[in-house]
C-alpha cells in the first residue's frame, strides 16, 4: 500500500508540474483561472490527491510542492477559502522551487485581498518582492499588486470623498503605476501583449475611474459642459505628457491643475486620462482573435459612455459586445466571486443600453425590452451572489473598481437597477 501511494503521489506531482510549468515560466500569476482547461486540470489533479490523502495523513507523508499548490487552488475554486489559505501559506514557506514559492505568496496575498485583509496582503507582497532579483519580470506584477492593495485601503478610507479629495488620496499610487508602466514598456526583454501589460493598464484605469465614481448618479453620463471644460485643461508648455498622452499626475498636483475645477470637471478629466491609458493598451496589444480582453473593453466603453466620446449607435454596439463577452465568461468561470462581478457587468451594460435607447426617437419597443433585460440582469446578480457560500469574501465592483463586502455589493446592484428603472417608469 505504501509503495502504491508513493507511486500515485509521484505521478500526481508529475501531472501538477507539467500543468504549472508553462504558467511559472510566463510569470503570469492569474492566468490559471482564466482558462477553463487549466481549471479543469486543477480539479482533476486535486481529485486524484483526495483519493490518497487519507493514507498520506496516516503515514505523515507531506505533499510535494506542485501538488500542494494545486490543492490550494482547487480549495479556493470550491469556495473553501480558509482551507486554501492554510495550504498556500504552507506552500509559500517552501523555497525548493523559487517560481512556485512566488506563485504561492502571490495567491496567498490575493486571497487575503478577497477576504478584505489588505494589510496582510500588503505584507505578503513586500515579502515576495524581497525574494526577487532586482530586474526580475515578476517584480512588475508584485509592484502592481502592491499598489492595487494600497489603493483598496485608501479607497475604503476615502469612499465618501469628493473627486479632488480622491485624486489627492491616491496621487502617489498613480505616480508609481506610471513609473511601473514606463519602465516595463521600455524593457527589451518583454512582449507588450502579455497579461502583465494588460493588468498595469487596467489597474491605472481602475484608479482613475474610482476618482470619477458618483454613487448618487450611476445611471447617466457626465454633463457635456463638464467634459468640454476637462478637455481644455492642460499643463504648462514646460511640462511633458507621457508616452500614452496622459498627464503625469505629479505634475497635475504640483501645478494645482484641478484645484479650481468643479467635481464633474475632475470626474471628466480622470475618465479622459483612463480612456487614453486603455486606448494606448489596445494599440500596444494588437490583440489576436480570441484573446480575453473583457476588462479592457468594459473600461473603455464605460469611459466612452460617461464622456459621450462616441455616437450612441457605436456605444450601443460596444456595450452589446461587452455584454456578450461577459455572458460567455459567466457561463464558464469557476471562481464564484468572479461570477458575481461578471453578472454585475452584464447589469451595468443593460442599464447603459436602457439609457441609450431611451434617448432615441421611435424606440419605445426597444426601451420596454431593455427594461426587462435590466430586471433579468439584476435577478442574475442576486442568483450568483446567493451561490457564494463564503460570506466573508469580497467582490470586485465594476463601478467603484474596488472590492466590496457582500452586502455593499448587493446594495450597489440594487441602486443602479433602481436608478435605471426609475428614469424609465
N, C-alpha and C positions, 0 to 999 in steps of 0.2 A: 504493500500500500504506500509506504514511504517513497519507494522508488518511482511508483506511478505518479504520485503527487508532484514529486520533484520534476519529472519529465513534463507533466502538464504545465507546471509553473514556468519552466524554461520555454516551452512552446508559446505560452501566453505572453511572456516577456518579449520574445521574438516578434510576435504579431504587433504588440504595442510599440516596439521600437520602429518597426517598418512603417507603421501608421504615422508616428510622430516625427520621424527624422526629417522629412521634407518641410514640415512646419517649423521645426527647430532651425533648419538651415536658412530658411527665409526670414526668420525673426519677426514673423507677423503673428502677434500673440492671440488675436481674437478670431483669426480666420477659421479655426477649427469648428466654431459654432455657426459659421456662415453656410457651410456646405452640408447638405443632407447626408451625403455618402460618408463623410467623416463622422458625423453624429451617430449614424447607424453602426459604424465600425466600433466607435467608443462603447456603445451599448452592448454590442455583441461580445467584445473582449471582457467587459465588466460582468456579463452573464457567465462567461467561462470561469472568471475568477470566483464568483459566488458559489459555483459548483464545488470548489475545493477549499474555500476559505475556512470552513469549519475545521477541517483537518489541519490546515496550516496553523490555526489558532491553538489547537490542542498540542501540536508539536512545537509551538513557539517559533515557527518559521516566518521570517519577515518577507514582505513583498519586495520585489525588485523595483528599481527606480521608475522605469517607464510604465510598468503595470500599476504602481501606486498612483502615478499621476492620472492615468486613465480612470482608475477607480474614483478619484476625487471629482473628475469632470462628470462622470456618469452619475454620481450622487447629486451634483448640482442640477443636472438635467432632469432628475426625478424629484426635484423640489426638496431634497434633503440638504439644505444649505449648511446647517451646523455640522453634519457629517462630512460634507465636502471640505469645510474649513479645517476640521481636525486632520483629514487626510492630506490636504495640501500643505498645512503647516509642517507636518512631518516630512513631506517631500521637499519643502523649502530648506530644511536643515541638512539635506543630503547633497554634498558638493561633488559627488563622484562623476556626475555629468553636468558640466557647467551650464550648458544651454537649457537643460531640463530644470536645473535649480532656478534659473532666471524665470522660466515659464511658471514654475510653481509659486515663486514670490509674486509675480505679476497677477496670477489668478487668485492668490490669497488676498492681495490688495483689492482686486476687482470685486470679490465677494464681500469684503468689508464695506466697499462703496455701496454695493447693493443693499446692505443692511444699514446704511446711513452712518457707519463708523468711519468718518472721514479722517480723524486724527490717526487712527490705527493704520488706515490705508496710506496716509502720507508717510508715516514711519517706515512702512514696508517699501515704498518706492525709493526712499532715501537709502535704505539698506541695499536694495537692488542696485542702485547706481554705484554704491561703494564697491560692489563686486564686479564692476565692468571696467575694462580698459578705457582710457580717455577717449579714443577715437572709435570705439565700437558702435556699430549702427544701432544696436539696442538702446544706446543712450538716448537717442532721439525719442523713441517711444516711451521710455521711462520719464524723460523730461516732460513730454506732452501730458502724460497721465498724472504726473505730479502737479503740473499747472491746472489740469482739469479738477483734481481733488481739492486744491486750494480754492478754485473758483466755486465749487459746490459749497464749501464752508462759508465763503464770503456772500454768495447769493442767498444762502439761508439767513444770514445775519442782516442782509440789506433787502429783504424781499419787499418791504414797504417803501423803499426809497424812490425818489423821482429819478428821471433819466440821468441828470448830471451827477447826482449822488452815486448812482450805479456805475457810471463811467469812472469817476474818481476812485471808487472802491476796488476796481479791477484793472486800473491802468498798468500797474506793474506786471500783472499776469499777461495782459495783451502784449506788452512790450517784450516779454520773454518769449512768447509764442512767435512774434515777428522775427526775433533773433533765431529761434529754433528753425523756423521755416526757411529763412535766408541761408543759414549755414547748411541745412540739409540739401537744398537745391543747388548749392554751389559745389557740392561734392561731385567728383568724377566717378565714384565707385557705386553710385546708386541709380536705380531706374525710377524716374519721376512718376511712373504709372502704378507704383506699389500701393498697398493698403496704407502704409505709413504716411505717404504723401497725402492721401485722401483724408486720413484721420487728423493730420495737422490742420488742413483747411477746414474740416468740419468743426474742429474744436474752436478755431478762431471765429468762425461764423456763428457758432453757438453763443459765445460770449458777447459778440456784438448784437445778436438778436435778443439776448436777455436784456440788454440795455433798453431796447425798444419795447419790451413787453408792457402791456397795459391791461391789467386784469378786468377792469370795468368796461372794456371795449375790445373784445376778442373777435368780433364778427366783421367789422368794417375796416376798409383800408384807411391810410392816413389822409388828411386833407391835402389836396393838390398844392395849396399855398405853402404848406409846411415843407413839402417835397421840393418845390421850386426854390424856397429860401435855403434849404440844405445844399442844393446843387450849386448855389452861388458862393458857398463857403470855400475858402482857400487859404493855404498857408502863404506867408510872405515868400517872395521870389528867392530869397536866400536859403529857403528850406527845400529839401528834396523829397519827392514822393518815392515810395518803394517800387520795386520791380513790377509788382502786381497792381500798381497805380493807387494803392491805398495810402492814406496819410499816416505816417508814423505817430503812434499815439502819444509818445513822449513830447513830440513837437506840438501836437494839438493841445496838450496840457500846459506846456511851457508858454505858448502864445495866447493861452486863455481863449481859444477859438470858440468854444461852446458856452462861455460864461454868460453871455447876454442873449442866448438863443432860448426860444420857448421850448417846453417839454416835447411838443410834437416835432419841432425842427431838429432837436437832438435825436429823437427816435428815427427820423428820416435819414439823418446823417449816418447813424450807426448801421441802418439797413443798406444804405448805399455802399458803405465800406464792406459789409458782409457780402453783398452782391458781387463786388469786384473780386473778393477772395475766391468765391465759388466759381465765377466765370473764368478766372485765371487757372483754377484747378481743372476745370473741364477741358480747357485748351491743352493744358500740360499733360493730362492723362491720355488724350486721344483714345477714348475707351473703345475696345473691341466689342462687338455684339455679344450680349450675354453676360457682360461684367456687372456684378452687383453695384449699383450706384444710387440706391434709393435715397440715402441721406443727402447726397449732393443734389439730386433732382428736387426733393422736397424743400430743402433750404433755399435753393434758387427760386423756385416757384413762389414760395412764401414771400420772399423779397419783392418779386415782380408784382405780386398781388397788392401788398401793402404800399408799394411805391407807385403803382399804376404805370409801370415802365413798359408794358406790352399791351396790346389790344385785348379787349375782353374775350374775343374769339380764340386768340392764341393762349390766353390764360386758362380758358376752359379746356383746351386741348392738353395743356401742360398738367392740369390737375387730374384729368382723366388718366393720363399716363402714370402719374404718381400713384393714383388710386389702384390702377391695375397692378403695378409693381408691389404695392403694399399688400394687396389681397393675395397675390401669388406667394409672397413670403409668409403671410399669415397662415396659409394652408400647409406650410412645410416646416415652420420653425418649431423647435422643441424647447427653447428657453422661454419659460412661461411669462416672465416679466417682459420679455421682448414681444411676445404675442399681444400683451395688453397695450404696449406702446404702438405697435402696428395697427391695432384696432382703433386707437385714437387718431392716428394719422389718417385713416380712412374717414373717420368722423370729421376731422378738420377739412379734408378735401370736399366732402359733401356739403358742409356748411359754406365753404367758399363758393362752390358751384351754385348753391341756392342764391347767394348774394349776387353773383354774376348774372344768372338768368333773370333775377327779379329786376335788374336794371334794364333789361332788353324789352323792346316792344313786342307784342304778339307772342309771348312765350308763357302764357298762363298755364297751358298743359304741362310744359316742362317744369314750371315752378312747383305745381302740385306734385309732380313725380319726385322732384328733389326734396320736397318736404318729407315725403315718405322715406326717401333714402336717408335723410338725417335721423329720423326716428329709428329706422332699422340699424343704422350705424351706432347710435347711442346704445341700443339694446345689445349689440355685439360687444361693445366695450364692457358693459355690465356682465355679460356672459363670460368673457375671457378673464375678467377680474375675479369672478367667483371661482374660476378653475385654479387660481393660485392658492395653494394650500398653506404656504408660509406667509403669515400675515405680517411678519416683520420686514419682508422685502420691500424696498422702494421701487418705483417705476419711473423711468426717464420721461419727463413731459416733453412732447414735441413742440409745445408752445413756449414754455418757460426755459427749455433746454437745460434742465437740471432734474435730479431725482426728487420725487415727491413721495410722501407716505401714501399708503393705500387710500386713506380717507381723503387726503388732499387731492389725489389724482381723480378719484371718483367725483369730487366736487367740481373740479375743473371741467371734466367731460360734461357734467350736468349744466354748468354755466354756459359753455359755448353753444350747446344744442338749444338751451332755453333762449339765449340771445338771438340765435338764428331764427327760431320759430316764432318768437315774439315780434320780430321785424316783419314776418310774413304770416299774420294771423289768418 
